[in-house]
Amino acid sequence: MKYTLSENDVINYEGVTLYRVIALCDITNLSGEVIARKGDQGGYIEKECNLSQEGKAWVHKNAKVYGKAQVLGDSQVCDYAIVYGDVKIKDCCMVGDHAQIFEHAEVKGCCLVSGHAKIHGHATIRFGAIITDYGEVSGHAVVEGQVMEHGKVSGNAYVPFGDVIAGNCEVCGDGDEVS
């Protein structure tokens, strides 16, 4: 086991009881940098299934993960990020700042979700995608590129690697590639 739940540091958030995680061993990121030392306090989770005991996955100080949400592999949720619902964050993704990921979204494959980004619905963020600066992805959209600066992607839109949706641009698609 790499962490335990604190019975002494419990909060009520949105009607859900969350427990602070405490590292039981040093936890490193993929480059070997220590992100939590034995005894360090992490963020808050509702239950053990929210944060994998395997890999290098970690929830940092002020982040919250609850519901059926899972942080797996080598992914990290940090800063003031909130992950809830039936969400999966896996592989080596970084979710930070004030990002929110909820409902049935999935983030996988070394992606970055930060700023005040929102990912929800059945959206899939994958293959190195970057969602930041108030970017929003919803519906059944699949993003492999970048969504930033208040850009929005929804419906069944597909944003391939290399494409950027930014500057209040809104894309609602039927699965066709965005160019």
Secondary structure, DSSP 8 states (H G I E B T S, - for coil): --EEEEEEEEEEETTEEEEEEEESS-EE-TTS-EEE-TT-EEEEESSGGGB-SSTT-EE-TT-EE-TT-EE-TT-EE-TT-EE-SS-EE-SS-EE-TT-EE-TT-EE-SS-EE-TT-EE-TT-EE-TT-EE-TT-EE-TT-EESSEE-TT-EEEET-EE-TT-EE-TT-EEEESS-B--
